[in-house]
Amino acid sequence: MLRFIPLTLALFSALAIAGGPTTASAASEEVLRVNLDQAKIDRLPEGTATLVIGNPIVADVTMLKGSGAMVVTGKGFGDTNLIALDAQGNVLDEKTVRVVPTGSVLVVQRGNERESYSCAPQCMPTVQLGDGKLFGDASGQVTARNGLLAPSQGAQPQH
């Protein structure tokens, strides 16, 4: 039994030297946290010409021309990656974008149905991803409301 201990230690040492997970490499991975349905401004590496988002269902990114910054908007829960490229297509930076729920949302689960409430500071019904039938109903109401708010094409400006 004792002769297996040096072999085991040698195996673990070889794995560590060969590039097994270390705390230094895990700490160097940058994560940009964005709340769902909110935007965050972040700096771009010098010389960025193109931004690529891995999963546009999770997040959206827009480069702010001439400012060296970008706007990242959380569209769905989860992680995706963001890659910054220079004009020649070389990778300048890559980071993880993590879209998280806001801290003020209360979720009530009743069997397979769920409802969400925004509690800042009073709880009011809100629609979140995963709310089931209510999500579709509320989406239709929001679309109808936005249609009422849009200026009509035949309206003349008042002077």
DSSP file (Angstrom, degrees, kcal/mol; ACC not computed):
  #  RESIDUE AA STRUCTURE BP1 BP2  ACC     N-H-->O    O-->H-N    N-H-->O    O-->H-N    TCO  KAPPA ALPHA  PHI   PSI    X-CA   Y-CA   Z-CA
    1    1 A M    >>        0   0    0      0, 0.0     3,-1.0     0, 0.0     4,-0.6   0.000 360.0 360.0 360.0 -38.2    0.0    0.0    0.0
    2    2 A L  T >4  +     0   0    0      1,-0.2     3,-0.7     2,-0.2     0, 0.0   0.790 360.0  62.6 -68.0 -27.6    2.8    2.4    0.8
    3    3 A R  T 3> S+     0   0    0      1,-0.2     4,-0.7     2,-0.2    -1,-0.2   0.707  97.5  58.9 -72.7 -16.6    4.4    2.0   -2.6
    4    4 A F  H <> S+     0   0    0     -3,-1.0     4,-2.5     1,-0.2    -1,-0.2   0.728  90.8  71.2 -80.5 -22.2    1.3    3.5   -4.3
    5    5 A I  H <X S+     0   0    0     -3,-0.7     4,-2.7    -4,-0.6     5,-0.2   0.941  98.3  45.8 -62.3 -49.7    1.6    6.8   -2.3
    6    6 A P  H  > S+     0   0    0      0, 0.0     4,-2.4     0, 0.0    -1,-0.2   0.892 113.6  51.1 -61.3 -36.6    4.6    8.0   -4.2
    7    7 A L  H  X S+     0   0    0     -4,-0.7     4,-2.0     2,-0.2    -2,-0.2   0.910 111.2  47.4 -64.9 -42.0    3.0    7.0   -7.5
    8    8 A T  H  X S+     0   0    0     -4,-2.5     4,-2.4     2,-0.2     5,-0.2   0.925 112.6  48.9 -64.7 -44.9   -0.2    8.9   -6.6
    9    9 A L  H  X S+     0   0    0     -4,-2.7     4,-2.3     1,-0.2    -2,-0.2   0.898 110.7  51.1 -61.9 -40.1    1.8   12.0   -5.5
   10   10 A A  H  X S+     0   0    0     -4,-2.4     4,-2.2    -5,-0.2    -1,-0.2   0.887 109.4  50.9 -64.2 -38.7    3.7   11.9   -8.8
   11   11 A L  H  X S+     0   0    0     -4,-2.0     4,-2.1     2,-0.2    -2,-0.2   0.928 111.7  46.0 -65.3 -46.4    0.5   11.7  -10.8
   12   12 A F  H  X S+     0   0    0     -4,-2.4     4,-2.1     1,-0.2    -2,-0.2   0.883 112.6  51.4 -64.6 -38.0   -1.0   14.7   -9.0
   13   13 A S  H  X S+     0   0    0     -4,-2.3     4,-2.3    -5,-0.2    -1,-0.2   0.909 109.2  50.3 -64.8 -41.3    2.2   16.7   -9.4
   14   14 A A  H  X S+     0   0    0     -4,-2.2     4,-2.3     1,-0.2    -2,-0.2   0.896 109.8  50.7 -64.3 -40.2    2.3   15.9  -13.1
   15   15 A L  H  <>S+     0   0    0     -4,-2.1     5,-1.6     2,-0.2     4,-0.3   0.899 110.5  49.1 -64.3 -40.2   -1.3   17.1  -13.5
   16   16 A A  H ><5S+     0   0    0     -4,-2.1     3,-0.8     1,-0.2     4,-0.2   0.901 114.1  45.1 -66.3 -40.7   -0.6   20.3  -11.7
   17   17 A I  H 3<5S+     0   0    0     -4,-2.3    -2,-0.2     1,-0.2    -1,-0.2   0.852 106.2  61.5 -70.6 -34.2    2.5   21.0  -13.9
   18   18 A A  T 3<5S-     0   0    0     -4,-2.3    -1,-0.2    -5,-0.2    -2,-0.2   0.469 130.4 -84.4 -75.3  -0.5    0.6   20.0  -17.1
   19   19 A G  T < 5 +     0   0    0     -3,-0.8    -3,-0.2    -4,-0.3    -2,-0.1   0.779  65.6 168.3 106.1  30.0   -1.9   22.8  -16.6
   20   20 A G      < -     0   0    0     -5,-1.6    -1,-0.1    -4,-0.2     2,-0.1  -0.212  56.1 -64.8 -64.1 167.4   -4.6   21.5  -14.3
   21   21 A P        -     0   0    0      0, 0.0     2,-0.3     0, 0.0    -1,-0.2  -0.328  62.3-178.4 -61.2 131.5   -7.0   24.1  -12.9
   22   22 A T     >  -     0   0    0     -3,-0.1     4,-1.8     1,-0.1     5,-0.2  -0.872  38.9-118.5-126.3 161.5   -5.3   26.6  -10.7
   23   23 A T  H  > S+     0   0    0     -2,-0.3     4,-2.0     1,-0.2     5,-0.1   0.817 112.0  58.7 -70.0 -28.6   -6.6   29.6   -8.7
   24   24 A A  H  > S+     0   0    0      2,-0.2     4,-1.1     1,-0.2    -1,-0.2   0.921 109.1  42.7 -66.8 -43.4   -4.4   32.0  -10.7
   25   25 A S  H  > S+     0   0    0      1,-0.2     4,-0.6     2,-0.2    -2,-0.2   0.879 114.9  50.1 -71.7 -35.4   -5.9   31.0  -14.1
   26   26 A A  H >< S+     0   0    0     -4,-1.8     3,-0.6     1,-0.2    -1,-0.2   0.869 109.9  51.2 -68.6 -34.8   -9.5   31.0  -12.6
   27   27 A A  H 3< S+     0   0    0     -4,-2.0    -1,-0.2     1,-0.2    -2,-0.2   0.758 101.7  61.7 -73.7 -23.7   -9.0   34.4  -11.1
   28   28 A S  H 3< S+     0   0    0     -4,-1.1     2,-0.5    -3,-0.1    -1,-0.2   0.680  78.4 100.3 -78.8 -16.1   -7.8   35.9  -14.4
   29   29 A E  S << S-     0   0    0     -3,-0.6     2,-0.4    -4,-0.6    66,-0.1  -0.579  70.5-141.2 -72.7 120.3  -11.1   35.2  -16.2
   30   30 A E        -     0   0    0     -2,-0.5    66,-2.3    64,-0.4     2,-0.5  -0.684  14.7-164.6 -87.6 133.4  -13.0   38.5  -16.3
   31   31 A V  E     -a   96   0A   0     -2,-0.4     2,-0.7    64,-0.2    66,-0.2  -0.976   7.1-156.2-119.2 124.9  -16.8   38.3  -15.8
   32   32 A L  E     -a   97   0A   0     64,-3.3    66,-2.6    -2,-0.5     2,-0.4  -0.896  14.7-153.7 -99.7 112.7  -19.0   41.3  -16.7
   33   33 A R  E     +a   98   0A   0     -2,-0.7     2,-0.4    64,-0.2    66,-0.2  -0.757  16.8 177.0 -91.9 129.5  -22.2   41.0  -14.6
   34   34 A V  E     -a   99   0A   0     64,-2.6    66,-2.3    -2,-0.4     2,-0.2  -0.995  27.1-123.7-131.4 135.9  -25.3   42.7  -16.1
   35   35 A N  E >   -a  100   0A   0     -2,-0.4     3,-1.6    64,-0.2    39,-0.6  -0.514  41.3 -92.5 -75.3 147.3  -28.8   42.7  -14.7
   36   36 A L  B 3  S+d   74   0B   0     64,-2.5    39,-0.2     1,-0.3    -1,-0.1  -0.342 110.5   9.6 -57.5 135.9  -31.6   41.4  -16.9
   37   37 A D  T 3  S+     0   0    0     37,-2.5     2,-0.3     1,-0.2    -1,-0.3   0.705 112.0 102.4  64.0  23.3  -33.3   44.2  -18.9
   38   38 A Q    <   -     0   0    0     -3,-1.6    36,-2.4    36,-0.2     2,-0.3  -0.915  63.1-132.2-130.9 161.5  -30.7   46.7  -17.9
   39   39 A A  E     -E   73   0B   0     -2,-0.3     2,-0.4    34,-0.2    34,-0.2  -0.820  14.2-166.7-112.9 152.1  -27.6   48.1  -19.7
   40   40 A K  E     -E   72   0B   0     32,-2.2    32,-2.9    -2,-0.3     2,-0.4  -1.000  14.8-138.4-138.2 137.5  -24.1   48.6  -18.5
   41   41 A I  E     +E   71   0B   0     -2,-0.4     2,-0.3    30,-0.2    30,-0.2  -0.809  27.7 174.3 -96.2 135.6  -21.3   50.6  -20.0
   42   42 A D  E     -E   70   0B   0     28,-2.2    28,-2.4    -2,-0.4     2,-0.1  -0.957  31.9-101.2-138.7 155.8  -17.8   49.1  -20.1
   43   43 A R  E     -E   69   0B   0     -2,-0.3    26,-0.3    26,-0.2    25,-0.1  -0.422  30.0-139.9 -76.4 150.8  -14.4   50.1  -21.5
   44   44 A L        -     0   0    0     24,-2.8     2,-0.1    -2,-0.1     3,-0.1  -0.807  25.7-102.2-105.5 150.9  -13.1   48.6  -24.8
   45   45 A P    >   -     0   0    0      0, 0.0     3,-1.5     0, 0.0    48,-0.1  -0.433  52.7 -87.7 -65.8 148.1   -9.5   47.6  -25.4
   46   46 A E  T 3  S+     0   0    0      1,-0.2    40,-0.0    -2,-0.1    22,-0.0  -0.333 114.0  22.6 -55.9 131.8   -7.5   50.2  -27.5
   47   47 A G  T 3  S+     0   0    0      1,-0.3    40,-0.4    -3,-0.1     2,-0.3   0.556  79.4 161.3  88.2   9.7   -8.0   49.5  -31.3
   48   48 A T    <   +     0   0    0     -3,-1.5    -1,-0.3     1,-0.2    38,-0.3  -0.478   8.0 163.2 -67.3 127.1  -11.2   47.6  -31.1
   49   49 A A        +     0   0    0     36,-3.1     2,-0.4     1,-0.3    37,-0.2   0.655  62.8  29.2-112.3 -29.2  -13.0   47.5  -34.5
   50   50 A T  E     -B   85   0A   0     35,-1.9    35,-2.9     2,-0.0     2,-0.4  -0.992  58.9-157.8-139.2 141.0  -15.5   44.7  -34.0
   51   51 A L  E     -B   84   0A   0     -2,-0.4     2,-0.4    33,-0.2    33,-0.2  -0.968   9.5-166.5-117.2 137.0  -17.4   43.2  -31.1
   52   52 A V  E     -B   83   0A   0     31,-2.6    31,-2.8    -2,-0.4     2,-0.5  -0.987   4.2-160.4-124.0 128.5  -18.8   39.6  -31.2
   53   53 A I  E     -B   82   0A   0     -2,-0.4    29,-0.2    29,-0.2     8,-0.0  -0.926  12.2-146.0-107.6 132.5  -21.3   38.3  -28.7
   54   54 A G  S    S+     0   0    0     27,-3.1    -1,-0.1    -2,-0.5    28,-0.1   0.923  87.3  19.2 -64.5 -47.8  -21.6   34.5  -28.4
   55   55 A N    >>  -     0   0    0     26,-0.3     4,-1.6     1,-0.1     3,-1.5  -0.892  61.6-168.6-130.1 100.9  -25.3   34.2  -27.7
   56   56 A P  T 34 S+     0   0    0      0, 0.0    -1,-0.1     0, 0.0    -2,-0.1   0.569  86.2  67.3 -68.6  -6.5  -27.5   37.2  -28.6
   57   57 A I  T 34 S+     0   0    0      1,-0.1     3,-0.1    18,-0.0    -2,-0.0   0.790 106.7  40.7 -77.6 -28.3  -30.4   35.7  -26.7
   58   58 A V  T <4 S-     0   0    0     -3,-1.5    17,-2.8     1,-0.3    18,-2.0   0.892 129.5  -2.8 -85.3 -44.5  -28.5   36.3  -23.5
   59   59 A A  E  <  -F   74   0B   0     -4,-1.6     2,-0.3    15,-0.2    -1,-0.3  -0.974  54.0-147.3-149.1 159.2  -26.9   39.7  -24.1
   60   60 A D  E     -F   73   0B   0     13,-2.2    13,-2.8    -2,-0.3     2,-0.4  -0.949  14.8-160.5-125.5 147.7  -26.6   42.4  -26.7
   61   61 A V  E     -F   72   0B   0     -2,-0.3     2,-0.4    11,-0.2    11,-0.2  -0.995   7.1-174.0-134.3 139.0  -23.6   44.7  -27.2
   62   62 A T  E     -F   71   0B   0      9,-2.2     9,-2.9    -2,-0.4     2,-0.4  -0.998  21.3-134.6-132.2 128.5  -23.2   48.1  -29.0
   63   63 A M  E     -F   70   0B   0     -2,-0.4     2,-0.9     7,-0.2     7,-0.2  -0.678  14.9-137.9 -81.5 131.6  -20.0   49.9  -29.6
   64   64 A L  E >>> -F   69   0B   0      5,-2.5     3,-1.7    -2,-0.4     5,-0.8  -0.817  29.4-125.5 -89.7 107.4  -20.1   53.6  -28.7
   65   65 A K  T 345S+     0   0    0     -2,-0.9     5,-0.0     1,-0.3    -1,-0.0  -0.228  83.1   2.0 -58.7 134.3  -18.2   55.2  -31.6
   66   66 A G  T 345S+     0   0    0      1,-0.1    -1,-0.3     3,-0.0    -3,-0.0   0.457 113.0  84.3  74.4   1.9  -15.2   57.4  -30.7
   67   67 A S  T <45S-     0   0    0     -3,-1.7    -2,-0.2     2,-0.2     3,-0.1   0.567  90.0-126.0-112.1 -10.7  -15.6   56.9  -26.9
   68   68 A G  T  <5S+     0   0    0     -4,-0.6   -24,-2.8     1,-0.3     2,-0.3   0.772  76.3 104.7  70.1  24.2  -13.7   53.6  -26.4
   69   69 A A  E   < -EF  43  64B   0     -5,-0.8    -5,-2.5   -26,-0.3     2,-0.3  -0.859  52.5-155.8-133.5 167.3  -16.7   52.2  -24.6
   70   70 A M  E     -EF  42  63B   0    -28,-2.4   -28,-2.2    -2,-0.3     2,-0.5  -0.953  15.5-131.8-138.8 158.2  -19.5   49.7  -25.2
   71   71 A V  E     -EF  41  62B   0     -9,-2.9    -9,-2.2    -2,-0.3     2,-0.5  -0.968  19.1-165.5-112.5 125.2  -23.0   49.2  -23.9
   72   72 A V  E     -EF  40  61B   0    -32,-2.9   -32,-2.2    -2,-0.5     2,-0.5  -0.954   5.3-163.8-111.8 125.6  -23.9   45.6  -22.9
   73   73 A T  E     -EF  39  60B   0    -13,-2.8   -13,-2.2    -2,-0.5     2,-0.5  -0.934  17.4-131.1-114.2 129.6  -27.6   44.9  -22.4
   74   74 A G  E     +dF  36  59B   0    -36,-2.4   -37,-2.5   -39,-0.6   -15,-0.2  -0.683  34.1 163.4 -79.6 121.0  -28.9   41.8  -20.5
   75   75 A K        +     0   0    0    -17,-2.8     2,-0.3    -2,-0.5   -16,-0.2   0.678  62.9   6.3-111.4 -25.8  -31.6   40.1  -22.5
   76   76 A G  S    S-     0   0    0    -18,-2.0    -1,-0.4     2,-0.1    23,-0.2  -0.985  84.5 -88.1-156.8 152.7  -31.9   36.6  -21.0
   77   77 A F  S    S+     0   0    0     -2,-0.3     2,-0.2    -3,-0.1    23,-0.2  -0.299  80.4  50.3 -64.7 145.7  -30.5   34.8  -18.0
   78   78 A G  E    S- C   0  99A   0     21,-1.8    21,-3.1   -20,-0.1     2,-0.3  -0.749  80.7 -60.6 129.5-171.0  -27.2   32.9  -18.3
   79   79 A D  E     + C   0  98A   0     -2,-0.2     2,-0.3    19,-0.2    19,-0.2  -0.867  42.8 160.7-115.0 147.8  -23.6   33.3  -19.5
   80   80 A T  E     - C   0  97A   0     17,-2.0    17,-3.1    -2,-0.3     2,-0.3  -0.901  33.8-108.1-147.6 176.5  -22.2   34.1  -22.9
   81   81 A N  E     - C   0  96A   0     -2,-0.3   -27,-3.1    15,-0.2     2,-0.4  -0.820  16.5-154.2-114.2 157.1  -18.9   35.3  -24.2
   82   82 A L  E     -BC  53  95A   0     13,-2.7    13,-2.2    -2,-0.3     2,-0.4  -0.997  10.7-166.8-129.2 126.8  -17.8   38.7  -25.7
   83   83 A I  E     -BC  52  94A   0    -31,-2.8   -31,-2.6    -2,-0.4     2,-0.5  -0.960   7.5-156.1-120.5 131.5  -14.9   39.0  -28.0
   84   84 A A  E     -BC  51  93A   0      9,-2.8     8,-3.3    -2,-0.4     9,-1.3  -0.925  17.0-171.7-105.1 126.9  -13.2   42.3  -29.1
   85   85 A L  E     -BC  50  91A   0    -35,-2.9   -36,-3.1    -2,-0.5   -35,-1.9  -0.867  16.1-133.1-117.5 150.2  -11.3   42.2  -32.4
   86   86 A D    >   -     0   0    0      4,-2.1     3,-1.8    -2,-0.3   -38,-0.1  -0.301  45.6 -84.7 -87.6-176.9   -9.0   44.7  -34.1
   87   87 A A  T 3  S+     0   0    0    -40,-0.4   -39,-0.1     1,-0.3    -1,-0.0   0.741 130.1  52.0 -63.6 -23.9   -9.3   45.7  -37.8
   88   88 A Q  T 3  S-     0   0    0      2,-0.1    -1,-0.3     0, 0.0    -3,-0.0   0.443 121.4-104.8 -91.5  -0.7   -7.2   42.7  -38.8
   89   89 A G  S <  S+     0   0    0     -3,-1.8     2,-0.2     1,-0.3    -2,-0.1   0.580  70.2 147.5  89.7  10.2   -9.4   40.2  -36.9
   90   90 A N        -     0   0    0      1,-0.1    -4,-2.1     2,-0.0     2,-0.5  -0.584  54.5-111.4 -79.3 141.5   -6.9   39.6  -34.1
   91   91 A V  E     + C   0  85A   0     -2,-0.2    -6,-0.2    -6,-0.2     3,-0.1  -0.607  37.2 173.4 -75.4 122.0   -8.5   38.9  -30.7
   92   92 A L  E     -     0   0A   0     -8,-3.3     2,-0.3    -2,-0.5    -7,-0.2   0.771  66.6  -8.2 -94.6 -34.9   -7.8   41.9  -28.3
   93   93 A D  E     - C   0  84A   0     -9,-1.3    -9,-2.8   -48,-0.1    -1,-0.4  -0.985  52.8-166.5-161.0 150.3   -9.9   40.7  -25.4
   94   94 A E  E     + C   0  83A   0     -2,-0.3   -64,-0.4   -11,-0.2     2,-0.3  -0.982  18.5 164.6-142.5 134.3  -12.4   38.0  -24.4
   95   95 A K  E     - C   0  82A   0    -13,-2.2   -13,-2.7    -2,-0.3     2,-0.4  -0.949  36.5-106.9-143.7 163.4  -14.6   38.0  -21.4
   96   96 A T  E     -aC  31  81A   0    -66,-2.3   -64,-3.3    -2,-0.3     2,-0.6  -0.772  23.8-152.2 -91.2 135.2  -17.7   36.2  -20.0
   97   97 A V  E     -aC  32  80A   0    -17,-3.1   -17,-2.0    -2,-0.4     2,-0.6  -0.954  11.8-166.6-106.7 122.6  -21.0   38.2  -19.8
   98   98 A R  E     -aC  33  79A   0    -66,-2.6   -64,-2.6    -2,-0.6     2,-0.6  -0.946   5.6-157.2-113.9 117.3  -23.2   36.9  -17.0
   99   99 A V  E     +aC  34  78A   0    -21,-3.1   -21,-1.8    -2,-0.6   -64,-0.2  -0.843  20.0 178.6 -97.1 123.9  -26.8   38.1  -17.0
  100  100 A V  E     -a   35   0A   0    -66,-2.3   -64,-2.5    -2,-0.6     2,-0.1  -0.830  31.0-100.2-123.4 156.9  -28.4   37.9  -13.6
  101  101 A P        -     0   0    0      0, 0.0     2,-0.1     0, 0.0   -64,-0.0  -0.390  45.5 -99.1 -71.9 155.9  -31.8   38.8  -12.2
  102  102 A T    >   -     0   0    0      1,-0.1     3,-1.0   -66,-0.1   -65,-0.0  -0.431  28.7-122.9 -70.6 153.1  -32.3   42.0  -10.3
  103  103 A G  T 3  S+     0   0    0      1,-0.2    -1,-0.1    -2,-0.1   -68,-0.0   0.599 103.1  64.6 -74.9 -10.7  -32.2   41.7   -6.6
  104  104 A S  T 3  S+     0   0    0      2,-0.0    15,-3.9    16,-0.0     2,-0.5   0.193  75.2 107.8-101.9  18.2  -35.6   43.2   -6.0
  105  105 A V  E <   -G  118   0C   0     -3,-1.0     2,-0.5    13,-0.2    13,-0.2  -0.845  50.1-161.4-101.5 127.8  -37.7   40.6   -7.8
  106  106 A L  E     -G  117   0C   0     11,-3.3    11,-2.6    -2,-0.5     2,-0.5  -0.917   7.3-157.0-104.6 128.8  -39.9   38.2   -5.8
  107  107 A V  E     -G  116   0C   0     -2,-0.5     2,-0.6     9,-0.2     9,-0.2  -0.929   3.0-161.6-111.2 127.4  -41.0   35.0   -7.5
  108  108 A V  E     -G  115   0C   0      7,-3.0     7,-2.3    -2,-0.5     2,-0.5  -0.941   8.6-161.5-108.6 118.6  -44.1   33.1   -6.3
  109  109 A Q  E     +G  114   0C   0     -2,-0.6     2,-0.5     5,-0.2     5,-0.2  -0.887  12.7 177.7-104.7 123.5  -44.2   29.5   -7.5
  110  110 A R  E >   -G  113   0C   0      3,-3.3     3,-2.1    -2,-0.5     2,-0.3  -0.870  65.5 -62.8-125.2  96.0  -47.6   27.7   -7.4
  111  111 A G  T 3  S-     0   0    0     -2,-0.5    -1,-0.0     1,-0.3     0, 0.0  -0.509 118.9 -16.4  64.3-123.9  -47.1   24.2   -8.9
  112  112 A N  T 3  S+     0   0    0     -2,-0.3     2,-0.3    -3,-0.1    -1,-0.3   0.528 125.4  84.2 -88.9  -6.8  -46.0   24.7  -12.5
  113  113 A E  E <   -G  110   0C   0     -3,-2.1    -3,-3.3    19,-0.1     2,-0.3  -0.707  57.1-174.0 -97.5 146.8  -47.2   28.4  -12.6
  114  114 A R  E     -G  109   0C   0     17,-0.3     2,-0.3    -2,-0.3    20,-0.2  -0.991   9.8-164.3-139.8 151.3  -45.1   31.3  -11.4
  115  115 A E  E     -G  108   0C   0     -7,-2.3    -7,-3.0    -2,-0.3     2,-0.4  -0.964  12.1-146.0-130.1 147.5  -45.7   35.0  -10.9
  116  116 A S  E     -GH 107 126C   0     10,-0.7    10,-2.4    -2,-0.3     2,-0.4  -0.907   9.6-168.5-118.4 146.0  -43.1   37.7  -10.5
  117  117 A Y  E     -GH 106 125C   0    -11,-2.6   -11,-3.3    -2,-0.4     2,-0.6  -0.997  18.4-138.1-131.8 134.6  -43.2   40.9   -8.4
  118  118 A S  E     -GH 105 124C   0      6,-2.9     6,-2.1    -2,-0.4     2,-0.7  -0.836  19.1-167.3 -90.6 121.7  -40.9   43.9   -8.4
  119  119 A C  E     + H   0 123C   0    -15,-3.9     4,-0.3    -2,-0.6     3,-0.0  -0.715  25.5 149.2-115.2  80.1  -40.3   44.9   -4.8
  120  120 A A  S    S-     0   0    0      2,-1.2     2,-0.2    -2,-0.7    -1,-0.0  -0.661  97.1 -42.6-143.8  85.4  -38.6   48.3   -4.9
  121  121 A P  S    S+     0   0    0      0, 0.0     2,-0.3     0, 0.0    -2,-0.0  -0.949 143.8  34.8 -89.5 -20.8  -39.9   49.3   -2.3
  122  122 A Q  S    S-     0   0    0     -2,-0.2    -2,-1.2    -3,-0.0     2,-0.5  -0.734  87.1-111.9 -95.2 146.0  -43.5   48.1   -2.7
  123  123 A C  E     +H  119   0C   0     -2,-0.3    -4,-0.2    -4,-0.3   -18,-0.1  -0.627  42.2 169.4 -79.8 124.7  -44.2   44.9   -4.5
  124  124 A M  E     -H  118   0C   0     -6,-2.1    -6,-2.9    -2,-0.5    -4,-0.0  -0.972  42.1 -93.2-130.9 146.1  -46.0   45.3   -7.8
  125  125 A P  E     +H  117   0C   0      0, 0.0     2,-0.3     0, 0.0    -8,-0.3  -0.309  50.5 171.1 -59.5 140.3  -46.6   42.6  -10.5
  126  126 A T  E     -H  116   0C   0    -10,-2.4   -10,-0.7     2,-0.0     2,-0.5  -0.918  32.0-113.9-141.7 167.0  -44.0   42.5  -13.2
  127  127 A V        +     0   0    0     -2,-0.3     2,-0.3   -12,-0.1   -12,-0.1  -0.928  35.1 172.7-111.3 127.5  -43.2   40.1  -16.0
  128  128 A Q    >   -     0   0    0     -2,-0.5     3,-1.7   -27,-0.0     7,-0.1  -0.896  44.7 -82.3-126.8 157.3  -40.0   38.1  -16.0
  129  129 A L  T 3  S+     0   0    0     -2,-0.3   -53,-0.0     1,-0.2    -1,-0.0  -0.373 117.5  31.6 -56.2 133.4  -38.6   35.3  -18.2
  130  130 A G  T 3  S+     0   0    0      2,-0.1    -1,-0.2    -2,-0.0   -16,-0.1   0.443  76.8 124.8  97.1   2.2  -40.2   32.0  -17.1
  131  131 A D    X   -     0   0    0     -3,-1.7     3,-0.9     1,-0.2   -17,-0.3   0.402  56.8-151.7 -79.0   5.4  -43.6   33.5  -16.0
  132  132 A G  T >>  +     0   0    0      1,-0.2     3,-1.1     2,-0.2     4,-1.0  -0.348  64.2   1.1  69.7-138.3  -45.6   31.2  -18.2
  133  133 A K  H 3> S+     0   0    0      1,-0.3     4,-2.1     2,-0.2    -1,-0.2   0.836 128.7  60.1 -57.8 -37.7  -49.0   32.3  -19.6
  134  134 A L  H <> S+     0   0    0     -3,-0.9     4,-2.8   -20,-0.2    -1,-0.3   0.826  97.5  60.7 -62.2 -31.1  -48.8   35.6  -17.8
  135  135 A F  H <> S+     0   0    0     -3,-1.1     4,-2.2     2,-0.2    -1,-0.2   0.935 107.2  43.7 -62.5 -46.1  -45.7   36.5  -19.8
  136  136 A G  H  X S+     0   0    0     -4,-1.0     4,-1.9    -3,-0.2    -2,-0.2   0.904 114.5  49.8 -65.5 -42.1  -47.5   36.2  -23.1
  137  137 A D  H  X S+     0   0    0     -4,-2.1     4,-1.8     1,-0.2    -2,-0.2   0.935 113.8  44.8 -61.5 -47.0  -50.5   38.1  -21.9
  138  138 A A  H  X S+     0   0    0     -4,-2.8     4,-2.6     1,-0.2    -1,-0.2   0.865 108.8  57.1 -67.9 -35.7  -48.4   40.9  -20.5
  139  139 A S  H  X S+     0   0    0     -4,-2.2     4,-2.2    -5,-0.3    -1,-0.2   0.908 107.3  48.5 -61.2 -41.8  -46.3   41.0  -23.7
  140  140 A G  H  X S+     0   0    0     -4,-1.9     4,-2.3     2,-0.2    -1,-0.2   0.886 111.2  50.3 -64.6 -39.4  -49.4   41.6  -25.7
  141  141 A Q  H  X S+     0   0    0     -4,-1.8     4,-2.5     2,-0.2    -2,-0.2   0.903 110.3  49.5 -65.6 -40.9  -50.6   44.4  -23.4
  142  142 A V  H  X S+     0   0    0     -4,-2.6     4,-2.7     2,-0.2    -2,-0.2   0.914 111.3  49.5 -64.1 -42.6  -47.1   46.1  -23.6
  143  143 A T  H  X S+     0   0    0     -4,-2.2     4,-1.8     2,-0.2    -2,-0.2   0.920 112.4  47.4 -62.1 -44.6  -47.2   45.9  -27.4
  144  144 A A  H  X S+     0   0    0     -4,-2.3     4,-1.5     2,-0.2    -2,-0.2   0.909 112.7  49.3 -63.6 -42.3  -50.8   47.4  -27.5
  145  145 A R  H  X S+     0   0    0     -4,-2.5     4,-1.5     1,-0.2     3,-0.2   0.923 109.6  50.8 -63.5 -44.8  -49.8   50.2  -25.0
  146  146 A N  H  X S+     0   0    0     -4,-2.7     4,-1.2     1,-0.2    -1,-0.2   0.852 106.9  55.7 -62.6 -33.6  -46.7   51.1  -27.1
  147  147 A G  H  < S+     0   0    0     -4,-1.8    -1,-0.2     1,-0.2    -2,-0.2   0.863 106.8  49.9 -64.8 -35.7  -48.9   51.2  -30.2
  148  148 A L  H  < S+     0   0    0     -4,-1.5    -1,-0.2    -3,-0.2    -2,-0.2   0.804 110.1  50.9 -70.8 -29.1  -51.1   53.8  -28.4
  149  149 A L  H  < S+     0   0    0     -4,-1.5    -1,-0.2    -5,-0.1    -2,-0.2   0.716  88.8  96.3 -82.3 -21.0  -48.1   55.9  -27.4
  150  150 A A  S  < S-     0   0    0     -4,-1.2     2,-0.1    -5,-0.2    -3,-0.0  -0.453  86.3-107.3 -70.8 139.6  -46.6   56.0  -31.0
  151  151 A P        -     0   0    0      0, 0.0     2,-0.1     0, 0.0    -1,-0.1  -0.415  36.5-112.9 -66.5 140.9  -47.5   59.1  -32.9
  152  152 A S    >   -     0   0    0      1,-0.1     3,-0.9    -4,-0.1    -4,-0.0  -0.440  18.3-125.3 -74.1 150.9  -50.0   58.5  -35.6
  153  153 A Q  T 3  S+     0   0    0      1,-0.2    -1,-0.1    -2,-0.1     0, 0.0   0.783 107.3  49.0 -69.1 -27.9  -48.7   59.0  -39.2
  154  154 A G  T 3  S+     0   0    0      2,-0.1    -1,-0.2     0, 0.0     2,-0.2   0.477  83.5 116.3 -91.4  -1.9  -51.4   61.4  -40.2
  155  155 A A    <   -     0   0    0     -3,-0.9     0, 0.0     1,-0.0     0, 0.0  -0.445  55.9-144.3 -73.1 138.3  -51.0   63.7  -37.2
  156  156 A Q        -     0   0    0     -2,-0.2     2,-0.1     1,-0.0    -2,-0.1  -0.814  24.6-107.6 -98.6 139.8  -49.9   67.3  -37.8
  157  157 A P        -     0   0    0      0, 0.0     2,-0.3     0, 0.0    -1,-0.0  -0.407  33.8-124.4 -65.8 142.6  -47.6   69.0  -35.3
  158  158 A Q              0   0    0      1,-0.1     0, 0.0    -2,-0.1     0, 0.0  -0.675 360.0 360.0 -88.6 142.0  -49.3   71.7  -33.3
  159  159 A H              0   0    0     -2,-0.3    -1,-0.1     0, 0.0     0, 0.0   0.407 360.0 360.0-108.1 360.0  -47.8   75.2  -33.3
